[in-house]
Amino acid sequence: MIADDLRSFRRDLHRKPEPAWREFYTTARIVAELEARDVDDVFVGPAAIAGEHRLAVPDDDDLETWYERARETDVDDDVLERLEGGYTGAVAVLECGDGPTVGLRVDVDGLPITESDDPDHDPAAEGFRSEHEGAMHACGHDAHAAIGIGVLEAVRESDFSGTLKLFFQPAEEVVGGGKAMAKSGHLDDVDYLLAVHVGLDHPTGEVVAGVDGFLAVRHYEVTFTGESAHAGARPEEGRSAIQALATAVQNLYAIPRHAEGATRVNVGVVEGGTAANIVAEAVRLVAEVRGETTELVEYMDEQARRTLRSAAMAHGCEVDLETVAEAPSAESDTALAGIVEGVAAETAGVETVLERDDLGGSEDATFLMREVQRNGGLACYVGVGTDHPGGHHTPTFDVDEETIDHGVDVLAGTIEQIGRDRP
């Protein structure tokens, strides 16, 4: 596939973004590209992921809406049927003789953001703005998928000796898909794993050889249940779920920081209640905690659970707490990052190479990285800079498509080097 075809593929995915676990069209299009390249194996849906480890899966009605939307397109119905129920994602295997097994993980989901229609926004101006109102590729995952296909093509045409595995992972944006892919069994024989992300506040022409600073994270959905009553006539007969929630929110933000590293807490959604004169019976909040290490997120988790239980008890309410998504911390291995650094320094169009940088956020590629490292392999997360007019997760985000070429060249070159050096 030449660069123009990669751009066309990326733009096609950009037109039809699909949020976490609804990547039906996206996965089917990726499978079509893989099968056109005569790879040795393509695993789809339940064959690509461990379904029991999926996190943050939407409800059946939501899944069905997006599934039917994908059925209205020209993708293969047989592939779609294997994805039904939200079992999205794919794994491709390319056998190139004896040698190490190298994995490349790219994520493919979109975000629930309405894309800008400003004529200065390139996708709007050039005709590939999202056709799915309320959803968009606002983080570059469409470019990641294109990079994955490009790396496959480049490695197949190289003198690489070994096995390449491509992991097209769903549901990264809700930290919901990494664990399911890590536990699929496809990583058991991977000696070296690369993961990639464009942008990350680095400009076009800059590459970060080894990204660190992944904050471990846990997402919660919490429901407080009390008892309704007339707020004027019989307030003493009620048990206000809103009071419990308000106490919980204040006290969550009061969790003490930790001497061993950075911690975070945020309440992102609060909803409930029906009227000013009714003591609220049930309310809901969505929150998260993060930590610089997995141990620190365990500390935050323990404190958050205690805080939520105490708030409920203080107001005579019950609390139901569900951990809906999570991801651990991870570090890029120095030996593998060193190969990336050396290859990037010799790659056309790459002007600056940084040995290390911190992500400052969370990413469920860490599940895959830690799985490979636990099995004795090496893992590295690579940042490929891209100029973008709006920040990540904003309506005006876009990718400088030159970045796709840089990502393909750096990653394919690294894979070829691994096959020669086997560090």
N, C-alpha and C positions, 0 to 999 in steps of 0.2 A: 504494500500500500504506500503510495507516495504522499508527500506532505499535504497536498491539496485534498486528497481523499480523507486523510485524518481530520482535516478541518471540517469537511462536509459531514463526516460521521459525528464529530463533536457538536456541530450545529443542529443536526437532527435530534440528538439527545437533548440539546438545550431547548428546542421547541416543545419537547414533551417531557418535562421534568416530573418525577414521581417521588413522593416522600417515602420515608422508611417503611419497608415491608410491602410497599405497593409498587415496586419497580418491575412491573410486569412487562410493559413495552420495552423498557430499558434492557432488561435481562434477555428478552427474546431477540432484540437487535444485536446485542453482544454475541449471543450464541450463533446468529446468522453469520456474523463476521468471522467467528472462530471456525465454523464449519466450512466456510469458503476457503479457509487456509489449510484445510486438510490436517488439522492437529490430530494427535494420536488418540486422545480421549477428551470428551467434554462432559462434565458432571453438572447437572442442572437441578435446581430446587432441592428437594429432600436428599438427593444424592450429593449435593455440594455442601450442605450445612447439617449440623445436628439440631434438628427442629426443636427438641426438648429444651435446648439452651437459648432459644430466641428470647430476647428481652424487649419490653415496650412495644408489644404487638398491638395494633389497633383492633377495634371491634370488627365483627364479621360483616356488618353492613358497610362499613367504610372500605374494607378490603374488597367486597363485592362490587362497589361502585367503581373503583379503580380498575378492577379486573375486567368489567364489562366495557369500560372505556378503551382498554387495550385491545379487546376483541374486535372493536370497530376499525382497527387499523389493519395493515396488510402483513403483519407478522405471522409466523407459523402457529396455527392453532394447537398443533401437537405439543409444541414447546410451552405454550401458555397453559395448557391443561396440567403440565407437570409443576407449574408454579402456583396453581390455585390454592387459596387459603393463606397466601402470604409467605410461601416458601421460595423466596426470590434469591438471586445470586447464582454464580457459576464458577466452576474451576476447570481450567484447561491444562492439558499436559502435552508437552512437546518433547519427544525423545530424540536426542542428538548423539547417541552413542554412549560409551562408558565415561563416567566422570561424576562430579558432585551434582546433587539436586539443589537447584536454586529456585526460590519462590519470590514472586513479586505480588504484593497486595495493593490493589487500587479500590477505592470506594466509589459507589455509583448513585447514591440517593440524592434527591433534591430537598428543598426546604419549603415550609409553608409561608412563603413571602410573595407578595404581589410584585411582579417585575415592573420597573419603570417603563413608561411609554414615551418618555421624553425623546424628541428626535435627535438629541445629542448622544443618546445611549445607543451604542453600536448595534446590539441585537435588534432594537426597534428600527433603527435606520436601515439595516441591511436585511431585514425580513426573517430573522430567526428568534424573535422575542417569544417567550413562553406562550403557548396556546392553551395552557391550563391555568386559568386565572386563579390566583391565590397560591400558586406553587411556582418555584423557579430554581434554577441552578445558581445559587448565590454564594457558592463556596468552591467552585471549580471541579466538582466531581465529574462533570461531563468531559472536561479536559483529561481528568485522570483515566477515564475509560478509554479515551482515544490514545493516551500514552501507552496503556496496557496493550492495545492492539498493535501499535507501532513497534513496541519492544518485541512482541512475538515475531513480527515480520522481519525485523532486523536481526534477531538472534537466529532465526531459521536460515537466513542467508549468510550467516557468519561461519567461522570455523570453530564455534563453541562445541565442546565435547562434554556432554552431561545431559541432565534433564531439567527443563524449565517448567515450573508450575505457576500459572497465573490465577490469582484469587480475586475475582470480581465481587467485592463484599457489599452486601446491602446494609442499610440501617445504621450507618455510622453516626449520623446527625443526632440520633437519640441514644447513642452508645449502646445499641441493641443488637448489632449483628456480629461484632467481633468474637464474642464468646462462642456463638453457634458455629462460626467458621473455624475457630481454633480447635474446637472439640470434634470436628468432623472426621478426623483421622487422616485427612489429606496432608497434614503438616508433619506426620510422624517420621517421615524419611527426609524432611527438608534439612539440608546442611547449612544453607545461608538464606536469610530472608531479607528482602528489601521492601520498604513501604515508601510511598511518595505523596507529597502534597505540594500544590502550586501556591505561590503567593507568600502567605505568612508574614506579610510586611517586608518582603524582600523584593527588589525590583527585577525586571527582566535582565537577564545576563548575570545574575548572582545565584550561586548554588551553595546550600548548606549541606556539608558532607554527612554530618551526624547530628540530628535533632535530639535534644534531651528536654528535661523540664516538664515532662508529662505529669499533670496533676491527676492522682487517683480520684475517682468521682463515684458518688451514689445519688440516684434520683429517687424521690419518694412521692407517692400519692397517699394523702392522709385524709381521713374522714372523721370528724367529731360528731357524735350523736348525743343529744340531750333530750329534753321534753318540751314541747310547745305549751304556751299558756297565753292568756290575754295580758298584754304588757301593762294595761291600766288597771283592770279589775282584779286580776289574780297573778301578779308577777311572782309571788313567792312559790307558786305551784310549778313554775317553769325551771328548766335547767338549760341555760343559754349556751348553745354550741358556739355562738359567735364570741362570747367572753372567753371560752376555752381557746378558740383559735387566736384571738387577739393576744392573750397571754403567751401562747406558744410562739407567735411571731416575734414578739419582743424578746423573749428569753432565748430563742434560737440565735438571734444576733448578739446575745450577751455571752455565748459560749466562750470561755477563755481561749486565747491563742495558745500556741504550744512552742516551747523553747527549741524544739528539734527541727522546726521548719515551718513553711507557709501552710496556712489552712484557710478555707473559704466556706461561707454559708450563704445561701440565698433562698428567699421565698419568692417564687415567680408567678404563682397564681393563687388567688383566694376567691372563693365564690360560695354563695349560699344566702339563705334568708328569703323571706317572701314579702314582708310589710313592716312598717314602722311600729305597728301596735301588736306584733306577734313575736313572742320569745322564740328565737330560731331553734328548730329541732335538729337540723343537720347542716353542716357546712364542710367545705373541702378546701384543702390547700395542696399545692405542688411545690416541692422544695428540693434542694440539693445541698450536699456537702462535698468538699474537696480537700485533698491533702497532698503535700509535696511528695510523700511516699505512701505506699499502701498501708503502712503502719499508722501514719497520721490520719488517713481517712477512716481507719478503724476507730481511732480515738474520737474523731468527729461523729462517727456513726453512733457510738455508745452514748456520747453526750446528747446528741439530737434525740435519740430514742427516749432517754431519761427525761429530757425537757418536754417532749410531747406527752408522755404518760403523766408527768406531774401537772401539766396544764389542764389536762382532762380531769384528773382527780380533784384539782382545786375547785372546779366548777361543777362537780357531780356528773360529769359526762363520761362517755366511753370513747375510745379512740381506736381506729383501725388503721394500721400503717403497713403499706406494701412497698417493698423495694422493687421498682419497675425497671431499673437499668443501672449498670455499673461498669467501671473499667479500672484496672490497676495502673500503677505507674510502671515505667520501664526506662531503660537506658540503651542507647546505641553502642554497640561494641566497637572499641577503638580500632581493632584490626580491619574490620569491614569498612568503617568510615574512612580509614586511610586509603583503601582502594578507590572508593568513590571520589575522594579528594584528588588523587592522582589522575584519574580519568577525566574528571571535570576540568582540571587545569589545562588539559590538552584538547578540550571540546570546542569546536568552532561556535562562536556566539556567546560563550561563557567568559565574562570579563573579570569576575570576582568569585573566589571560592573561600568560604568560611569553614574552618575546621569543625566548629561547634556553635550551636545557639539553642536557647531554651524556647520551647513552644509557649509556655505560659498558660496553657489550657489543658484540655483533656481530649483523648483520642482512644478509640477501642482497638486500633491496630496493636496496642500494647498487649492485648490477649494473645495475638498471634506471635508477637515478638517474644514474649515470655515462654510460650509453648515451645518455640524452637530452641531458645536458650536452655530451657529445662531439659531438653533432649540432647544437650551438648553442642548445639549449633550456634551460629552467630546471627545477629539481627541488627538492622540499621534502618533508621527513618531519615529519608532524604528530602530536603526542601529545595524546590526549584522556583526561583523568583519569577514573579510576573507583575507587570504594571497593571493596576486596576483602578479605575476612576472612583469607585466606591469601595468602602471596606468590605471584608467578608461579612456575609449575612445581612447585606443591605440591598435595597431595590435596584441600585445602580452598579452592583458588582459585575465585572466582566473579566475575561482572561485575554491577555495579549497572546494571540495564537502562536507567535514565535516560540513561546514557552513549550508548546507541545514538542517541537523539534528538539529543543534543549533536553527535555525530559527523556525522550526516546534515546538520544545519543548518549547521554550520561549513564542511563540505566543499562542499556544494551551493552555499552562499552564495559561497564562494571561487571556484568554477567560474563562477558567473554574473558575478562581478566581473571575472574574467579576460576573459570575453567582451566586457564593456563597455570595460575599460581597455587590454587587450592590452599589458601592460608590456614 
